[in-house]
Amino acid sequence: MVSPAVHFCMGGVEVNEEGQTGVGGLYACGEVTWGLHGANRRGGNALTECVVMGRIAGQSAARLEKKKRKATHAIVKHGTENVGSKQNGPSVSFRELRSRLRDLAWEHAGIVRNEKSMEEGLLKLDDLEQSLKKTLWTNVRERAIKEDLLSAAFSIKAILTASIGRKESRGSFVRKDFPKEDSANWRKNSCLAYDPQTNTFSVSYRDVE
């Protein structure tokens, strides 16, 4: 059986020419960043993206560190948390939740999308996310799985929010309800901002230079 799979991200965190993000001291490179790809990527770009931008980001981070040599070293205190002792909520299988999350992504954020399905996906995702947050973990491994699934839910919410906003098809992004490319109105980059207070994304658009 042959089936498509997600293997490359063409968007990501905005960085400047030195790999610096909007957070001071935080650098990024490779697939996690945006700007080196358009609506689709050219084959062979991934390795070059990591090697070239990785070197630039690493050198920039090193230069920043040299400027901060006189700063005092932060002391990191390791907590003595009693694993699982403060967890409250239903005991739901993480395997079941992972399966539900995968099915949701495939059904509502798959290769060909439409607005009604994506809106339904966001509603289902909210319910699944709430269940996941309440789910018990009993050891470090289960906690790691839980955090990984929460990160996946976060990514899917970002994808659906951005996809609903763009009323066209372009590159590898295909909407059944808007099957044609519309450069007159949508030759723009979609920019997502996250509000942790409401756990929601907002979308703005930046003209392609």
C-alpha positions in Angstrom: 0.0 0.0 0.0 1.3 3.5 -0.9 0.2 6.5 1.2 1.3 10.1 1.3 2.9 11.4 4.5 4.0 14.8 5.9 7.8 15.0 5.6 8.7 18.6 5.1 7.6 22.0 6.5 7.7 25.0 4.2 6.8 27.6 6.8 7.9 28.2 10.3 9.4 30.7 12.7 10.5 34.0 11.2 14.2 34.8 11.5 16.5 37.5 10.3 19.6 37.0 8.1 21.6 35.8 11.2 19.0 33.2 12.2 17.8 35.4 15.1 14.1 34.9 16.1 11.9 37.5 17.7 13.0 36.2 21.1 16.3 37.6 22.3 19.1 35.0 22.3 17.0 32.4 20.5 18.3 31.3 17.1 16.7 28.9 14.6 17.6 27.2 11.3 16.5 24.4 9.0 12.9 23.3 8.6 11.7 25.1 11.7 12.2 28.5 10.0 10.4 30.3 7.1 11.7 32.4 4.2 13.8 29.9 2.1 10.8 28.3 0.4 7.8 29.6 -1.4 4.5 27.8 -1.9 6.4 24.6 -2.6 10.1 23.6 -2.2 12.7 22.6 -4.7 14.2 19.2 -4.3 17.5 19.1 -2.5 17.0 22.3 -0.6 16.7 20.7 2.8 20.4 19.7 3.3 21.6 23.1 2.1 19.2 24.9 4.3 20.5 23.1 7.4 24.2 23.4 6.4 24.2 27.0 5.3 21.7 28.5 7.8 22.8 26.2 10.6 26.3 27.6 10.3 25.1 31.2 10.1 22.8 30.7 13.2 25.5 28.9 15.1 28.1 31.6 14.4 25.7 34.4 15.3 24.8 32.7 18.6 28.5 32.3 19.4 29.1 36.0 18.8 26.2 36.9 21.1 27.6 34.6 23.8 31.0 36.3 23.7 29.3 39.6 24.4 27.7 38.1 27.5 30.8 36.5 29.0 30.7 38.9 32.0 27.1 37.9 32.9 26.7 35.7 35.8 25.8 32.1 35.2 22.2 31.2 35.8 21.7 28.6 38.5 19.2 25.9 37.4 17.4 24.2 40.2 16.1 20.7 39.5 12.7 20.1 41.0 11.9 17.1 43.1 8.5 16.6 41.7 6.8 13.4 42.8 6.0 11.9 39.4 2.2 11.5 39.0 1.3 12.5 42.5 -0.3 15.8 41.5 -2.0 14.6 38.3 -5.8 14.7 38.3 -8.2 13.6 35.6 -9.4 10.5 33.7 -7.1 7.7 32.9 -7.3 7.6 29.0 -4.9 5.6 26.8 -2.3 7.8 25.2 -2.3 5.3 22.3 -6.0 6.0 21.8 -5.5 9.8 21.9 -2.6 9.6 19.4 -4.8 7.6 17.1 -7.6 10.1 17.3 -5.2 13.0 16.7 -3.7 11.3 13.6 -7.2 10.6 12.2 -8.3 14.2 12.8 -5.2 15.5 11.0 -5.8 13.2 8.0 -9.5 13.9 7.8 -9.5 17.7 8.3 -6.0 18.8 7.4 -5.1 16.4 4.6 -4.0 16.9 1.1 -7.2 18.5 -0.2 -9.1 20.7 2.3 -12.3 22.7 2.4 -13.6 25.3 4.9 -16.4 23.3 6.4 -14.2 20.3 7.2 -11.4 22.5 8.6 -13.9 24.3 11.0 -15.2 20.9 12.1 -11.6 19.8 12.7 -10.9 22.8 15.0 -14.0 22.0 17.1 -12.9 18.3 17.4 -9.4 19.4 18.2 -10.6 21.6 21.1 -12.4 18.6 22.6 -9.4 16.3 22.1 -7.0 18.8 23.5 -9.1 19.2 26.7 -9.2 15.4 27.1 -5.4 15.3 26.6 -4.8 18.0 29.2 -6.8 16.1 31.8 -5.3 12.7 31.1 -3.2 11.1 33.8 0.4 10.3 33.4 2.2 7.9 35.8 5.8 8.1 34.8 8.3 10.2 32.9 7.8 8.4 29.6 4.1 8.9 29.7 4.6 12.6 30.5 6.9 13.0 27.5 4.2 11.3 25.3 1.6 13.7 26.6 3.7 16.8 25.9 4.5 15.5 22.5 0.8 15.0 21.7 0.0 18.5 23.0 2.6 19.9 20.7 1.1 18.0 17.8 -2.4 19.4 18.6 -0.8 22.9 18.7 0.7 22.4 15.3 -2.5 21.1 13.8 -4.5 24.0 15.2 -2.0 26.4 13.6 -2.3 24.6 10.2 -6.1 24.6 10.2 -6.3 28.3 11.3 -3.9 29.4 8.5 -5.6 27.2 5.9 -9.1 28.5 6.6 -7.8 32.1 6.1 -6.3 31.5 2.7 -9.0 31.5 0.1 -7.1 29.9 -2.8 -5.0 26.9 -3.8 -1.2 27.4 -4.2 1.8 25.2 -4.6 1.2 22.1 -2.4 -1.7 23.7 -0.6 -5.0 22.7 -2.2 -8.5 23.8 -1.3 -11.4 22.1 -3.0 -13.7 25.1 -2.4 -11.1 27.5 -3.9 -9.3 25.3 -6.5 -7.5 28.1 -8.4 -4.4 30.2 -7.6 -5.3 33.9 -7.0 -2.2 36.0 -7.2 -4.1 39.2 -7.4 -5.4 38.8 -3.8 -3.3 36.1 -2.2 0.4 36.5 -3.3 1.1 36.9 0.4 2.8 35.2 3.4 0.4 34.0 6.1 1.7 35.1 9.5 0.4 33.4 12.7 0.4 34.9 16.2 -0.5 32.8 19.2 -2.3 34.1 22.3 -1.6 31.8 25.3 -4.4 33.4 27.3 -7.1 32.3 25.0 -5.2 29.4 23.4 -6.0 30.7 19.9 -4.1 31.8 16.8 -4.7 35.0 14.8 -3.6 35.4 11.1 -2.2 38.4 9.3 -0.8 38.6 5.8 2.4 40.1 4.5 2.8 41.0 0.8 5.6 39.0 -0.9 8.4 41.4 -1.8 
